[in-house]
Amino acid sequence: MVSINLDYPPGATPLDGDELTSMIPGHITTQGELNEWEQLNIVQGEQWARKQRKDILTESFVRQLHQQIFGETWKWAGEFRKSDKNIGVDWLKIGVELKKLLDDTHYQVEHGSFPADEIAIRFHHRLVAIHPFPNGNGRHARLMADLLIERLGKPRFTWGSQSLVDASATRQAYIAALQAADRRDIAPLLAFARS
């Protein structure tokens, strides 16, 4: 197996040894190479997602989307994590918490509980907080929110208009907005999503 040197940006979820050994491509040795490879996979997964006409607010779709955007990189793509991380609910509660989120979001959409942007951003925040997968949760949750807002008839989000993968001021602003949402202040995340 090829040794890989990962450099996690602030707020990223480190992979454990078992998760790392599940990397599919054998040629990747640096974080930069991994990011590029994953980005190609994400673009393909996004193309798949935009062709789907089924309900996206299901556990099946949440898993399928993760599989589509990371399935050429990780053997565990689309599978819920099997250990606790530096963020997220207890791994044994992922399925229950995800079902609550999906049910709540269906209700919010059906009853217009919030404006469309707020429904999608609240969904994104809770999905990140659940952190269902070993890695890729932020990218997955942002794409889920983009798909949801488009289904609600609005343009996709811009998410700071820069990559959030690398350590940057834009990523710091995103993490700060997520942390504000953790404290029940959704306004910074709403603003960041359209910045």
C-alpha positions as CSV (number, residue, x, y, z in Angstrom):
1,M,0.0,0.0,0.0
2,V,1.2,3.5,-0.8
3,S,1.8,5.8,2.2
4,I,-0.2,9.0,2.2
5,N,0.6,12.2,4.0
6,L,-2.7,14.0,4.9
7,D,-2.8,17.6,6.1
8,Y,-6.2,18.3,7.5
9,P,-7.5,21.8,7.4
10,P,-9.1,23.3,10.5
11,G,-12.5,21.7,11.2
12,A,-11.8,18.6,9.0
13,T,-12.6,15.1,10.2
14,P,-9.5,13.0,10.5
15,L,-9.7,9.5,9.1
16,D,-8.7,6.5,11.3
17,G,-6.3,3.8,10.0
18,D,-9.0,1.4,8.9
19,E,-10.7,4.2,6.9
20,L,-7.5,5.2,5.3
21,T,-6.7,1.7,4.1
22,S,-10.0,1.7,2.2
23,M,-8.7,4.2,-0.3
24,I,-9.3,2.9,-3.8
25,P,-6.7,4.7,-6.0
26,G,-3.2,3.4,-5.2
27,H,-1.2,6.3,-6.7
28,I,-2.2,9.1,-4.3
29,T,0.5,10.2,-1.8
30,T,-0.4,13.8,-0.8
31,Q,-3.4,15.8,0.4
32,G,-3.4,17.8,-2.8
33,E,-3.6,14.7,-5.0
34,L,-6.4,13.3,-2.9
35,N,-8.3,16.6,-3.1
36,E,-8.0,16.7,-6.9
37,W,-9.1,13.0,-7.3
38,E,-12.0,13.6,-5.0
39,Q,-13.1,16.7,-6.9
40,L,-13.2,14.8,-10.2
41,N,-15.4,12.2,-8.4
42,I,-17.6,14.9,-6.9
43,V,-18.2,16.5,-10.4
44,Q,-19.3,13.1,-11.7
45,G,-21.5,12.6,-8.7
46,E,-23.1,16.0,-9.1
47,Q,-23.9,15.2,-12.7
48,W,-25.6,12.0,-11.6
49,A,-27.6,13.8,-8.9
50,R,-28.9,16.5,-11.2
51,K,-30.5,13.7,-13.4
52,Q,-32.4,12.2,-10.5
53,R,-36.1,12.9,-10.3
54,K,-36.8,11.0,-7.1
55,D,-37.3,12.4,-3.6
56,I,-33.9,13.5,-2.3
57,L,-35.0,13.7,1.3
58,T,-34.6,10.0,2.0
59,E,-31.9,8.0,3.6
60,S,-31.4,6.0,0.4
61,F,-30.7,9.2,-1.6
62,V,-28.4,10.6,1.1
63,R,-26.3,7.4,1.0
64,Q,-26.5,7.1,-2.8
65,L,-25.2,10.7,-3.3
66,H,-22.3,10.1,-0.9
67,Q,-21.5,6.9,-2.9
68,Q,-21.7,8.8,-6.2
69,I,-19.4,11.6,-5.1
70,F,-16.8,9.5,-3.2
71,G,-17.3,6.0,-4.6
72,E,-14.2,6.1,-6.8
73,T,-12.1,7.2,-3.8
74,W,-13.2,5.3,-0.8
75,K,-14.6,1.7,-0.3
76,W,-16.8,3.0,2.5
77,A,-18.5,5.7,0.4
78,G,-22.2,5.8,1.1
79,E,-21.8,3.8,4.4
80,F,-22.4,5.4,7.7
81,R,-19.4,5.8,9.9
82,K,-18.7,3.1,12.5
83,S,-16.8,5.1,15.0
84,D,-17.1,8.4,16.8
85,K,-15.3,11.5,15.4
86,N,-14.3,15.0,16.5
87,I,-17.8,16.1,15.4
88,G,-21.2,14.4,15.0
89,V,-23.7,12.4,16.9
90,D,-22.8,9.1,18.5
91,W,-22.3,6.8,15.5
92,L,-25.0,4.4,16.8
93,K,-27.6,7.2,16.5
94,I,-26.9,8.3,12.9
95,G,-29.8,6.5,11.4
96,V,-32.3,7.9,14.0
97,E,-31.0,11.4,13.8
98,L,-31.0,11.4,10.0
99,K,-34.6,10.2,9.9
100,K,-35.6,13.0,12.2
101,L,-33.8,15.5,10.0
102,L,-35.4,14.2,6.8
103,D,-38.9,14.1,8.4
104,D,-38.5,17.6,9.8
105,T,-37.3,18.9,6.4
106,H,-40.3,17.3,4.6
107,Y,-42.6,19.0,7.1
108,Q,-40.9,22.4,6.7
109,V,-41.1,22.2,2.9
110,E,-44.8,21.1,3.0
111,H,-45.8,23.8,5.4
112,G,-43.5,26.6,4.4
113,S,-42.2,26.8,7.9
114,F,-39.3,29.0,6.8
115,P,-38.2,30.8,3.6
116,A,-36.7,28.3,1.0
117,D,-33.1,29.4,1.7
118,E,-33.5,28.9,5.5
119,I,-35.1,25.4,5.0
120,A,-32.1,24.3,2.9
121,I,-29.5,25.9,5.2
122,R,-31.0,24.5,8.4
123,F,-31.0,21.1,6.6
124,H,-27.3,21.6,5.7
125,H,-26.4,22.5,9.2
126,R,-28.1,19.6,10.8
127,L,-26.7,17.1,8.2
128,V,-23.1,18.4,9.0
129,A,-23.9,18.1,12.7
130,I,-25.0,14.5,12.4
131,H,-21.8,13.8,10.3
132,P,-23.1,10.5,9.0
133,F,-20.0,9.4,7.0
134,P,-16.3,8.9,7.9
135,N,-15.4,11.9,5.7
136,G,-16.7,14.2,3.0
137,N,-19.6,15.4,5.1
138,G,-19.3,19.1,4.4
139,R,-19.0,18.7,0.7
140,H,-21.9,16.2,0.7
141,A,-24.1,18.4,2.9
142,R,-23.4,21.4,0.7
143,L,-24.4,19.5,-2.5
144,M,-27.5,18.2,-0.7
145,A,-28.5,21.8,0.2
146,D,-27.8,22.9,-3.4
147,L,-30.1,20.1,-4.7
148,L,-32.8,21.0,-2.1
149,I,-32.8,24.7,-2.8
150,E,-33.0,24.1,-6.6
151,R,-36.0,21.8,-6.0
152,L,-37.5,24.6,-4.0
153,G,-37.2,26.8,-7.1
154,K,-34.2,29.0,-6.1
155,P,-30.6,29.1,-7.5
156,R,-27.9,27.0,-5.9
157,F,-25.8,28.5,-3.2
158,T,-22.4,30.0,-3.8
159,W,-20.8,29.0,-0.4
160,G,-18.3,31.9,-0.3
161,S,-17.5,31.5,-4.0
162,Q,-14.2,29.7,-3.3
163,S,-13.1,26.1,-2.5
164,L,-13.7,25.2,1.1
165,V,-11.4,22.2,1.0
166,D,-8.1,24.0,1.8
167,A,-7.3,26.1,4.8
168,S,-8.3,29.6,3.9
169,A,-10.1,32.7,5.2
170,T,-13.2,31.5,3.3
171,R,-13.1,28.1,5.1
172,Q,-12.6,29.9,8.4
173,A,-15.7,32.0,7.7
174,Y,-17.7,28.8,6.8
175,I,-16.6,27.1,10.1
176,A,-17.4,30.2,12.1
177,A,-20.9,30.3,10.5
178,L,-21.4,26.6,11.3
179,Q,-20.4,27.3,14.9
180,A,-22.8,30.2,15.1
181,A,-25.6,27.9,13.9
182,D,-24.6,25.4,16.6
183,R,-25.4,28.3,19.0
184,R,-28.8,28.7,17.3
185,D,-27.8,31.7,15.2
186,I,-28.5,30.7,11.7
187,A,-28.0,34.2,10.2
188,P,-24.2,34.0,9.5
189,L,-24.6,30.6,7.7
190,L,-27.5,32.0,5.6
191,A,-25.4,35.0,4.6
192,F,-22.3,32.8,3.9
193,A,-24.2,30.4,1.7
194,R,-25.1,33.4,-0.6
195,S,-21.7,35.1,-0.4
